[in-house]
Every structure is written in structure tokens, then in C-alpha cells.
Amino acid sequence: MPTDKRKTTVARSRPEPLAGGRGRRTTTKSIAAAFTTSPNPPRPAGRRPTSAGGAARPGRAFPAAGGNPRQGPEKAKEPTSFSKQPASERPYSPARSSIQTVGTGRRRHEERPGKPERLHKLLANSGLGSRREMEEMITAGRIMVNGVPAQLGQTVSFGDRVKVNGKLVPLRFSERLPRVLIYHKPEGEIVSRNDPVHRPTVFTALPRMAAGRWVAVGRLDFNTSGLLLLTTSGDLANRLMHPRYQLIREYAVRVLGELPEDAKERLLAGIELTDGVAQFSSFQEAGGEGANRWYRVALAEGRNREVRRMFEAVGVVVSRLIRIRYGSFLLPPQLKRGQHRELSEAEVRKLLVDLEMAPAFSSPRPRAR
């Protein structure tokens, strides 16, 4: 039976509807693809071309590209504004993204170029460590700037490529407020990222960041629990640990056995240790049961295992040690072991004012996504 070739040709040349008609099912992706790939995006269904006065012109269509030769070259028509269309008839447009670009091509949330800063200070503010640690790494030749070993006192600007141990690091020139965490450290965790025996570390329980890292304010040994402060600013961490500010560290200490009679006076007067004299600024009894006795002690420095070594020097062994205070921060009673709480912007600003660091951080920190 002969086939009707004319009908077959017509069926093949019939265009498929874009939206609102019968035929192939359309989706948001197909509409978005049409608007991004077609030089002349299709108009929404049900809309007729309008004249310059805004009235519909029935029975007429727009001339082809180039205009009507009898009327001369056609003036360029202004694109139809989507804001004049009903919301239900506005097609999807990639320009409605949550992150828009400006004329320079820079994203809205990107940091603006900052002024040149000293390398060790910039790395510390980026959360890579304290200023002293950065100076030691520079001296050891572990930091490169634009392929050249860095020097002490060197300044860097926006666009310089800085590598630490061969890895390119992002620099934070914008002076945003640092983040500060209060972490209730449990026993059995170390405050370090490098451990030869791979013991659990406090940093695995902290929020992850795309750039920078958490810097611990002081350390608590493996068998000590309690309050631990962490921040994204190495400069702030160094200020909190500096002996100049005499920030009080208070501990709850449980010892096994009776404390000798003269031990309290010796601990308050000063005990000679291998690394110098150490003394408590306050010493209070806090009760106890059986062979265990609790005490609350405070001191204005934080040397390695200092509290334990002081009690061992007077003949008693510390069986449990909990840090309950650091400066103006107290361990929150509702904060369970292994949990953390982040300080608000108001609390961070007050901390910076107390430490005379307010002018260094003037811009608000970015909102957490």
C-alpha cells in the first residue's frame, strides 16, 4: 500500500511544543536550557506582541530580523522586562541565583583585596597557627611566597601565592571577626593534630571550615578534662595565652590521700620545678569522700602538666583534673563532655575590647551557611 509522503514530511517538520501544550512533557530543566542556549528566548504562552504604547496589535506579527525594507531599518526594541509579567508566567532564569555577580565578575561573598600585611601575622590570622609558630616555620624555610623562600618581616599583598609545606593556602586579608568556641574536652583526647600513636584528637569533634583551621588556646593533657577555648585567629589565641595579660586558669583537683599540713603554704608561696618556680594564686578545699579530697586552685600561667607536677612536689598524686575557668570564661554546667558552644558576635566583640584588639577586627564575620 503506498505511503503518503506528504503527511510524513509534515509530521517530521512539526515543531515540538516548549511548554503549555500537548506532546512531549516539559520540565524546568528543558525551559532553562531553552533560555540559556537559544539566541531568541521564547516568549511565555498567551502573551501577544505589544506596540510602543503598550496596546496589543492583533493580526500582526513582528517583522523578521532586519525590519521591513519599506519602512527603513527597524529600531532596536528594548527587551521585555520580566518584572511586568505575572509571577506564574515568568520563565526560569539563571540570573536569579542566590549568588549574583557584578561587573567585575567577583562574587558577592568574596573578600575584597586587603592592604599588604606581614606574612607571619597574616598566616596567624588565617588560622594556621600562632605568630611564633609562623616565624619558626619561616626560619625553617617551610613557607614559600611566589616560589621564593619567605623571609622574616616580609609583607605580602593580595594575589601573592603563599605555600606552607608545599601546599597553597588561602589568605584572609579581610579583617572579619574571628570565631571562638568553648569546648568541654573529655579525658582520652589530645590537643594536637600530630600524634605518633594516633590517639583521638579534639579537632575531630569541631565544626569543619572551608578555609583556615581551629587554633587551641593552650593545651590540656590526655588525662585532663574541662574547658578548652579554640579560635580561628592565631593572633587572638596568642593574646589569650600571653603572660602579660595574667589570665587566670582555675582547676578542680582530686588527690588521693591526705594533703600534708604545710603543703598548702608551700603551694601558695611557690614550688621549685625543673622549668622554674610555680605557685597558685588561690587554694580552696572543696570536700571529698573516703580517701579522695577535692581542691580548687588557680594560677596565671599554663606550663606543661604544671598543676600535676606541683602536687607531686608536695608528695600527693592527682587522680583527676578538670579545668573549670579560663580568664572570664567559665565551663557552662549544661555543656556536656564532647560538646561545644560558639560565642556570639557580641561576645567576641567584648572579648576583643577586653584584650585591646577591637580596632584590628572591624568587619562582621560571614554568616554560617
PASENU-137999 format. One record per residue (C-alpha): residue in one letter; x, y, z. Coordinates in steps of 0.1 Angstrom, whole numbers, plus 5000, padded with zeros to 4 digits. Each point is the difference from the previous one (the first is absolute). Example, Ala and Ser with C-alpha at 12.3 -4.5 7.8 and 13.67 -1.06 7.14 Angstrom:
A512349555078S501450344993
REM end
This chain:
M500050005000P501650334990T501050245028D499050365001K503450174999R498550355004K498449915033T503249855012T502050314991V497650225018A500149795031R503850015001S500150384996R497550075026P501850185029E499649855035P498350235025L502250165027A497450045028G496350015006G499049784970R499649634992G502849774989R503349955018R499950075037T502050315009T501950055032T501850305017K503349884986S498850004964I498650355004A503350125017A502049844971A497950184974F500650345017T503749945004T500849864965S497550174977P501150344986N496350115001P498349865032P496449894994R497350235014P497649865026A496849844987G497050234997R502050324995R499650204968P502450264987T499350355011S500650334983A502050295014G496950135018G499449665017A496849914981A499749664983R500150004962P497849704989G500649854966R503650124996A503349845008F503450145006P502150044968A502949774994A503550105010G501050324981G496650165001N497650094971P501950134970R497150244991Q500250165035G503850035002P502249845026E498149895031K501050165033A501349775026K497349895024E500650005037P499849665016T496749925017S500450045038F499249685019S498850225029K497050114980Q498849644995P498049805025A502149785022S498349694986E501150094965R503650095007P502349744986Y503049875020S503150214996P503549915012A500550365010R497849945030S502749825018S500650055037I503650114992Q499950274974T503050154982V500950374994G501850164971T503449905013G499049635000R500649975037R497549815021R498050195026H501549805029E503650024989E502550195021R501250334987P503850054996G501650115032K503050225007P503549835002E500649835033R502949835016L500149634990H500249855035K497150215012L497949934970L500549625003A499150025037N496850194993S499249744973G499949735027L503349824991G501550045034S501450265024R502450284989R502949835017E499349674982M499850184967E503350175006E501649675008M498749854968I501350304980T503449965016A500049624991G499250084964R496749835000I498050304986M500450124964V498650324985N499750004962G502549714998V502650175021P500849915037A498450265023Q502050235023L499350125035G498150334999Q498949964963T496750154989V497649854976S497250144979F496849884984G500949774971D503249865015R500249625001V501049875034K500849635006V500549845034N501849664998G499550004962K496250065003L498350314987V498150175029P497150254998L500850335017R497350215018F500850374994S496650125010E499950095037R497049795010L499149915035P501649675010R498049705012V500449885036L498949675014I499649875035Y500649625000H499549765029K502949774995P499649655013E502849785013G501749794974E500550274973I503150194991V500250364989S502249944970R499749914963N503249794999D500249705022P502349704993V497649755016H496950154984R498050075032P496650184998T500450384995V497750285010F500050144964T497849724986A497150125021L500150364988P498150164971R501949984967M501050304981A500750064963A503050235008G502250045030R500049775030W499249995037V502850125024A500049875036V500550265027G502549815022R499849625004L498649745024D501849675003F498649674991N498649925034T498650355007S496550114992G498150335001L499950344984L502050044967L499850324979L500549994963T500050274974T500750064963S502450285007G503649915010D500550365011L497149985024A501249665013N503550155006R498550295019L497949785022M503149795009H502450295005P501350035036R499650384997Y496349985005Q500149765030L496849814991I499149785029R499649624994E498049835027Y499949635005A498049745021V502649765014R499449665016V502949855018L500449655016G500850025037E500550275025L501850324991P502950085024E499450285024D502650244986A499249914963K497550274996E502450285011R502749864978L497849994969L498950365006A503550125007G501649834970I501349664991E503349954982L499549794968T502449904973D499050294978G499750275027V498050105030A496249944999Q497450115025F496250015004S498250345003S497249835020F499449675018Q496749895014E498749675014A497049864982G499149695021G500349634991E499149655010G502149715013A503750034989N499350264974R500150375006W499050294977Y501650344997R499550304978V503350174990A500850294976L503150124983A500950264973E502049794977G499849674981R503249804999N500049634990R498349795027E500750285025V497249925025R500849635001R503750065005M499350255028F498049755020E502549734994A502750235014V498250005034G499549635000V496549944987V498749864967V497250164980S497449754990R497750234981L500550354986I497350234985R500450354987I496950205009R501150354991Y502250194975G500150385005S496550124999F498649674985L498449745023L499249654990P496250004994P498349755023Q497649894972L502949944975K500649625001R503349844993G500949994963Q497650294992H500950364990R498350344999E501050284976L500150365014S497750264984E501350304982A499250225030E502049775023V502950004975R500050384998K500050035038L503049765002L501950204974V499350325019D501349855032L503149884983E500650344982M499549844966A496750174989P501550224972A501749714984F496649824993S497450254988S498049804974P497449755010R500749644993P498149824972R496849835009A500249625003R498449824971
REM end
